[in-house]
Amino acid sequence: MPASSFFDRFRILLLAVRYTICEAGDFARFIMRPHRARGAPSTRKERIKRIIFFTLAWLFVSLPLAALLNQLEEAAGIGYKTPRLTEDVLAGVLVIGVLGPMIEELVYRAGLRMPVFCLILVPVVAVATVAPSMTGAAVSSFTALALWTIAIGARRRAAASAGARMQMAKAFIHSYPKVFNLNCYLFAIAHASTYQFVGMQAPLIFILVFPLAIGAAVMGYLRIRDGLGSSILVHCLYNMAGIGAIAWATQV
């Protein structure tokens, strides 16, 4: 191997390690103390690099963790409802890989910069968790409430004093770490309906959905850092990877 080629590859490796340390450090600092400040604006190239990095990092962490948790599922006798893609592959890809992530990001991550949307999220998640078949109705209710809130808020904003708005903003910022963490946990728990469990198996569900809480933290960070589009795209890419894994396992 020519010396120049070796040094070029070594330089690329060093740049990749440096980038990984920087991005992982920023993410770790955010998770330690979540905040709603966007930070320095990112260029399109930087956003694309961050999307690729966090998609690969999430897969790198979650896939081995999922394999370990799968052993726990089998040992505890907990069933998992694997999505069926054999009946209509295109529809499955569209729903799981595109529409599902878009709706979930609008429901769960849009409110991370808007206090009122966070409040609306609570009843929606409650309905989706208790009665998964009513998720569509819950999302519709969320949309209606969101539009209503925007309309009412626009009328009252002019009447509200600057002091009152400032106090609301301060309260939201002060409690933001709790809001962010609760959002991640709710996202994970809402997916408990994908498991089939009874009685004493229920507490194990909190362990099994832990990778989803990690994913929610990643997407929440990207939503704050680069906007809702980045979190939607990473969510779509991750779900697409999951579809690929299911298709490979079932040899579709």
Secondary structure, DSSP 4 states (H G I P E B T S, - for coil): --HHHHHHHHHHHHHHHHHHHHHHHHHHHHHHS------S---HHHHHHHHHHHHHHHHHHHHHHHHHHHHHHHHHT-EE-PPP-SS-HHHHHHIIIIIHHHHHHHHHTGGGG-HHHHHHHHHHHHHHHH-GGGHHHHHHHHHHHHHHHHHHHHHHHTTS-HHHHHHHHHHHHHTHHHHHHHHHHHHHHHGGGGEE--GGGHHHHHHHTHHHHHHHHHHHHHHHHH-HHHHHHHHHHHHHHHHHHHHHHHT-
